[in-house]
Amino acid sequence: MAKDITNILEARGVSKRFGEVQALYKVDFSVRKGEIHGLLGENGAGKSTLMNILYGLYKPDEGEIYIEGKRVEIHSPLDSIRLGIGMIHQMSTLVPEFTAVENIVLGTEESGSRLNIDFSRARKEILELSEKFGLRFPLDVKVKELSAGTKQKIEIIRALYRKAKILILDEPTAYLVGDEFDQLLSSLKILVDNGVTVIFITHKIREVMQACHRASVLKGGRMQGTVDIEKTSKEELVSLMFTGQNIDVTDSALPNVIPEPVERSEKPVCVIKNLNTYPIVKDGIVLKDVSFEVYGGEIFGIAGISGNGQKELAEAIVNPSIIASGEVIINGKTTTNLSTIDIFKMGVFYTPEDRVYEAILPTASIKKNLLLGHHRDNAFLGRMRTLRWNRIKGVSRELIKRFNVKTPHEELEIRKLSGGNIQKVVFARALMNPIDLLVTHNPTAGLDMASVKFVFEQLLELRRNGKAVLYLNEDLDELMIVSDRIGVLHEGRLVGIFNRDEFDKNKIGALMIGG
Amino acid sequence: MNNATSTDKLKQLWLLTRPYVFALGLAFLFTGIMLGLLGFNVWEAFKALITTSFSSKFQIVETFKKFTPLVLTTFAFAIPFQIKFFNIGSTGQMIMGGTIATMLGLGMSSFRVPSALAIILILTAAALTGAFYALIAGALKAYHNINPIISTIMLNFVAMQFTNFVATTPPWQAPLTGHPMSKELPKWMLLPRLFSELHIGFLIALGMVAFVYFIMKKTVIGYEIESVGHNQRAAEIHGINIKKTTLVTFFLGGLLAGLAGGIEVLGVHGRLVEGFAVTSGAEYGTFGTLTALISGAEPLAVPAVAFLMSILLNGADSLQRRLMVPVELVFLTQALIVILVVTMRERFRKR
């Protein structure tokens, strides 16, 4: 490996402010040529902001950027691409309907004129790159047919095709399963051996220890320091990431909570019987013959790669109109023909997967968001189907206090809150009244450590009180921390159920990808 | 401390009104340039446009008379617009309401019932006609996902033909007139006057402003409409029936447009006249749509903007009469205001 100690990229004193939030404060950050440099920090630490500045999506309020010692101004992604920076975003940015070749050529003008793209020349070049870096993928299949890992390879080659010298990978492991992480690692090694520099953004300490030569740690928008991985330990990275936060963390950077033993109820709270659903979106996936029970005092985890029927399962419980056959039974009563409001009144609540697009009314006040789903509760209704806004306001204030939502008042537009505080509002709504079953889908996505801990505590509190929790999460690490049992969904079928003492990441992971 | 918060409030107010101030300013600037280029006296024109409405008792009454149907057709657009659907059909709903009102009134004319009862019956029938007429578009959206822009425009044509048919066909047709119109309704059936030419339709419209405010801000259904407008998917997941909400917004919108039709027939014309829903050269429905877009469809902003629009429309009439400025120039101003308000709102939203 090239041990060149000149800095290929350097940021000096970079600050960026979004409204009230100081996302970055006088951050110094330097990357040496030919290294894999980890950028570590929990969600909200400022990693993405820093990278988006380097990629030209944001303009820094102050600070300078140098590439190979030369001061540069990056106004747009186009500038950044010209300077040799390639960005691999967390979510695929490929056009699903295009093939790999079409995606890679898209937006480049080198391969012939705009009217007549020289695909054969591009193809040859792509194949050469692909061989050289050991990143192989089918060239002529629409990328929507390909796995997350394969799409990532295409994105890397796309960046190299644009002559990138510095690759930024934003949380590259978020959607990888099985041995795709090891494959990515070996590809990165080949890349750096060929003189490419890699910036590896993650919040998982374990990955930095495995993949990187050096790592810089961001916390609360401030640079905590840069360390040599050979000379550091997990503990040192943990303390850099979480100084001052009294939280015990695992090496996946998750709160290290241990569920206490709880007696589970004799009768199940929720029975899912031979459930088949209609698709929620056109041509979407459907559930096929899913059966299981969730007991009181139990957290039942659902594992699976995103899009294998999790959303359909969660929604079938609160919205029976998507059930094609089979039934859901809550506390002995079938939900067939009931409305969502009826089911909520039976002691069920749901926190959907997508916090902004499904869980909240982003442009409405916190108060109106707390009311959602409870708006037909008798407690809030006055004469002539009016809403008792005074009472709603009072309840909102109590909930804001009880769940420690950081906001000046209940009338604030909810989108102005941080992700963690939005999630507190979402949980406050779900737990406003005593419930017997909580269905919660990816509740920790994108949250910082303290907020993840808050979510785990809420789930465990329900469990301790003998309530049932159906906990759907694509992140197996998280499921394994709090679940009593884990069921695995694959292509709409429940392909296995594991008890806590049988949890095995490899076995569950294999089922997730259909093994 | 107190001082700081009051300047803060002032700053907030400025941030809120800034796009409108810029939009109005620019719209009048452009109109002024156009007027100047066409050789009119810009100062006199603007003076006429803005001050006419306050120049005499007659003009104040004229302004209120324009405001009455305008505020109703504005809500007819604004309510479905809360959930992002375009009801372009308030014209059709209004003239259907007016036509049915006329038919009912003429049918009832030989039965001597108390005036108040007749008026209530006729206006209720007009409102319900508009409501059910709008419901056709609502149902097409809810059950067959047909874009209301298309269905409401088509339904406008149907309504126009129907009105024309009634106005040119016995027993309703007035004999010996060149213009399609119905026989006159008996005097005792017409809306009583408050003073001069101002009929009680004005008060009914104000009552409807309060009614819409009550529905939108105080009731469950208003909350559901608002929630669907904020985020349809989240609303649906949390138990709000999107189909039902769609139907309700069109029903309410059509109700108000239909009522406007009934009020115009009983309050202004005393009969069905082809084109009775037209003012200052275009339909109340069209002006209502513009007004709703400018006001951002906020229930409290609607009456204020509708009033300003009435002043402009009344001013435009006088502009045409006194200075021979084509009324189309005021359309230009209005069009500019709409485009600029929407643009400025976007422009100032960034960062």
Interface residues (C-beta under 8 A of the other chain):
Chain A: E315 V318 N319 S339 T340 I341 F344 Y350 P352 Y357 E358 A359 I360 L361 P362 T363 A364 K368 L371 L372 G373 H375 R376 L381 M384 R385 T386 L387 W389
Chain B: K218 T219 V220 I221 Y223 E224 E226 S227 H230 N231 R233 A234 A235 I237 H238 G239 I240 N241
